[in-house]
Amino acid sequence: MSVIAALEFRLLGPELEGALADFFAELEASGTSEYFHPHPFTAEEAKTLCHRQGEDLYYAAVAGARVLGYGMLRGWDEGYEVPSLGIAFRPGDRGIGLGKSFMVFLHAAARIRGAKRIRLKVYPGNTAAVNIYKSLGYHFEEVSAGQLVGYLDLAARAPGAQRHG
């Protein structure tokens, strides 16, 4: 089965708990949490996220029963107007274009929710991620705890988008 043919971006729910726990275990084992650490990558956290209620949005990039990637738009639960975006993919599923596609999807989800901007943080040494973010229109304005802080204006036309009319 082709990964692309079976690819879905899905809002986390109870049916994804086991697959998300497996995904988190792989992220932890690969050392990904050194660069991406929004919360613990544990089975307990997978359970919490898959059963949570609130304004924040948590998604999985799924192929069949396997979680390939994880993305979030969070901060609304704490009252922030500008959500923070974060994504991570299994090491074996990186570099094939999923990250950029998932980001565009998350941007659309934020627009639907009414967000005007999105922020994210990334370590400067994570050049692949920095390059993707820049190609999508993020501007890095500050540094916080050794990380670049980038912002995307959602009111601006999305890179690569065409207007019809």
N, C-alpha and C positions, 0 to 999 in steps of 0.2 A: 504494500500500500504506500502511495506517495504521501509524504508529510504535508505538502501543499494542498493536495486534493482533500485531505481530511481536516485541514486547519480551521479552528474556530477560536474566536475571542469570546470568553464566557465570564459572566459575573460569578464570583465565587458563591457556592452554595453547599449544603451538606453532602451532595453526591460527589464533590471533588475533594473531600477531606483527606482520604487515604492517598490519593495521587499527589495532593499538595504536600502532605507530610513526606512522601518519598522524594519529591522535588526539593523540599527544604533540606532533607538529609544529604542529598547530592550537592547542593550549594555549599553546605557546611563542610563536607568532606573535600570539596575542591578548593577551599580557601576563598571563595567568592565573598564571604561575609567580612573579609578584611577590607573590601572596597565598597560593599553594599550592606548596610547594617541598620535598616529602619526599625527592626525588632528582632527578637531571637528567631532562629530558623529551627524550630522544634515541632514535634507532633502536636504538642499542646497549643502552640501558636496557630498551627494550621487549623485545628479544631475551632479555636476562638474566631479566626477570620472567616471560616466557612459557615459559622452560625451567627455571625454578628448582625446587628441592626444599627442603622445610623445613616448619616449623610455621606460619609466617606465611601469611595468606590474602590473595590478590589477585584481584579480580573485575572484570569488565567488564559494563556495561549495553549490550546489543547489540540492534540492529534489523537483521535481514538480515545483511549482511557489514560493517555499519558500527558502530564503537564510538561510543556516545553519551556514555558516562560510565565512570568508573574509580573503584574503591573498594578500600580495603585495611584489613586488621586486622593490625597488625604489632607486634613486640616479643617475641613468644614465642621466636623464634630466639635472642634475646639473653638469655632467661631471665626476662623480666618476667611477672608474673602478670596485670597489667592491660594489655591490648593498646591500642594507639593506633589510632584510626579516622581515615581521611581519604577524602574524595570530591572529584571534580571532574567537570564536564560541559562539553561543547562549548558555546560561547557561544550558539549558535542553539537549543540544546536545554535551556536553563535556563528556570525559571519556569513549567514545565508540570506540576509535581508529581513528576518523576522522582527528585529529590534525597531527598525524604521517603520515598518507596517504597524506594529503594535503602538508605537508613539503616535502615529497619525490617528489611529483608532481612539487612543486616550484623549487626544486633543479634541476630537469630535464629541466624546462623552463629556468633557469639561465644558465645551461650548453649549451643549444641550442643557447642562446643569446651570448655565448662566455665568460661568467664569469669564472674566475679561483677560486674565493673565494666568500663567502657570509658572511655577518656580521649580527648580531642581538643583541638586548639589552633585558634584562629581569631582573625584580626585584628578588633579592635572595630569598625573601619569597614566590615567586611563584614556589614552589618546584615541582609541577606537570609538569610545562613547562620546568624548568631546567632539570628535569630527562629525558623528551622526547628529548630535545636538545642534552644532553650528549649521549643518546642512539643512536642518529643519527650521532655522531662523532664531535660535536662542542667542541671546546676548549675555555675556558674562560681565557682571557689574561689580562683584565684590568677592572677597574670600572670607570663609568662615571655618575655623578649626581645620585649616589646611586644605579645604575644599573650595572649588570655584562654585559660585552661586549664579545660576543662569535663569533668565526670564524669557518667556515667549508671550508676545502680545497676541491674544487670540482674536482681536478685532481686525488685525491685519489679514490680508489674504494669505492662505496657506501656501508655502512654497510648492510649486508645481501645479497648483490649482488653476483651472481656467474658468473664466466667467462666461456664462451663456446668456443670451438675451436678445 
